[in-house]
Amino acid sequence: MNHDMGKLVFGLVVGVLVAVLSYRWITNVEPRDDRMQEESVVVASRALLEATLDIGSLQIVDPLAPDRVVGKAYVYPRENQWEVSGFYRRNKDDLWHPYLITLNPELGLLHLKISDTALLQRDGEDLLEVLP
């Protein structure tokens, strides 16, 4: 009889603990707010990448891209700025070119580093660094 009471108490304690922790996890809005902010950073980085390179339409693999066939892409905050990495190409016949874009807190372009031999002549342009 005493053994059955211990099982019952243990089950109730574990059930209440799981319920409380689940409730706290579900109602925590901080991860959703962080995700929304990261998404807005990536969307802004896409627009800035296309505007800065100005080479026509681009296929972009970034942290929001559903198909990461090329490699991993990241978005991360860094001391009053954001950094977003990814890959782009002009068309299906082009190679994927890695990029790293740095944005200020207002999502303005601070620096863009790319590896694209076709754009080597543009190296040194304002805010653009081209690596071979």
C-alpha positions in Angstrom: 0.0 0.0 0.0 2.8 2.4 0.9 4.6 1.6 -2.4 1.4 2.6 -4.4 1.2 5.9 -2.5 4.8 6.7 -3.4 4.1 6.0 -7.1 1.0 8.3 -7.0 2.9 11.2 -5.3 5.9 10.8 -7.7 3.5 10.8 -10.8 1.7 13.9 -9.5 5.0 15.8 -8.8 6.4 14.9 -12.2 3.1 15.8 -14.0 2.9 19.2 -12.3 6.6 19.9 -13.0 6.2 19.0 -16.7 3.0 21.2 -16.9 4.6 24.2 -15.3 7.8 24.0 -17.4 5.7 23.5 -20.6 3.6 26.5 -19.8 6.6 28.7 -19.2 8.3 27.5 -22.4 5.1 28.1 -24.5 4.4 31.6 -23.1 8.0 32.8 -23.4 7.9 35.5 -26.1 11.6 36.2 -26.1 12.6 33.5 -28.6 9.8 34.6 -31.0 11.0 38.2 -30.8 14.5 37.2 -31.4 13.5 35.2 -34.4 11.4 38.0 -35.9 14.4 40.4 -35.5 16.8 37.9 -37.1 14.3 37.5 -40.0 14.1 41.2 -40.6 18.0 41.4 -40.6 18.2 38.7 -43.2 15.5 40.3 -45.4 17.4 43.6 -45.2 20.7 41.9 -46.0 19.2 40.3 -49.2 18.1 43.7 -50.4 21.4 45.3 -49.6 23.3 42.5 -51.3 21.3 42.8 -54.5 21.5 46.6 -54.5 25.3 46.8 -53.7 26.3 44.2 -56.3 23.8 45.5 -58.9 24.5 42.6 -61.3 20.9 41.5 -62.1 18.8 38.8 -60.4 20.6 36.6 -57.9 19.8 33.2 -56.4 20.6 33.6 -52.7 21.1 30.9 -50.0 20.9 32.6 -46.6 19.6 31.7 -43.1 16.0 32.0 -44.4 16.5 30.0 -47.6 14.6 26.7 -47.4 17.1 24.8 -49.5 20.6 25.0 -48.1 22.3 22.9 -50.9 25.5 24.9 -50.8 26.5 25.1 -47.1 25.5 26.7 -43.9 24.5 30.3 -43.6 24.3 32.3 -40.4 22.9 35.4 -38.8 24.3 36.6 -35.6 24.5 39.7 -33.5 27.9 41.2 -32.8 28.6 44.3 -30.6 26.1 46.8 -32.0 26.0 45.2 -35.4 24.7 42.2 -37.3 26.5 39.8 -39.5 24.8 37.6 -42.1 26.7 35.0 -44.2 25.4 33.1 -47.2 26.0 32.3 -50.9 24.8 33.8 -54.2 25.0 33.0 -57.9 23.8 34.7 -61.0 22.2 31.7 -62.7 22.4 27.9 -62.7 25.6 27.8 -64.7 27.4 30.1 -62.2 29.3 28.9 -59.2 28.1 29.7 -55.7 29.9 32.7 -54.2 30.2 33.1 -50.4 29.5 36.5 -48.8 29.6 38.1 -45.4 27.6 41.2 -44.9 27.8 43.4 -41.8 24.9 45.7 -40.9 24.5 48.4 -38.3 21.6 48.3 -35.7 19.4 50.3 -38.1 20.1 47.6 -40.8 22.3 49.9 -42.9 25.3 48.4 -44.7 28.6 48.7 -43.0 30.7 46.2 -45.0 30.2 43.5 -47.6 32.8 40.8 -48.3 32.4 38.5 -51.2 34.5 36.0 -53.1 33.7 36.4 -56.8 36.5 36.7 -59.4 34.2 38.3 -61.9 33.9 41.3 -59.6 37.6 41.8 -58.7 37.7 45.1 -60.6 35.2 46.5 -58.0 37.4 45.7 -55.0 38.0 48.8 -52.9 34.6 50.3 -53.7 32.9 51.9 -50.8 31.9 49.2 -48.3 32.7 46.4 -50.7 35.7 43.9 -50.4 36.2 41.3 -53.1 38.3 38.3 -52.5 39.6 36.1 -55.3 
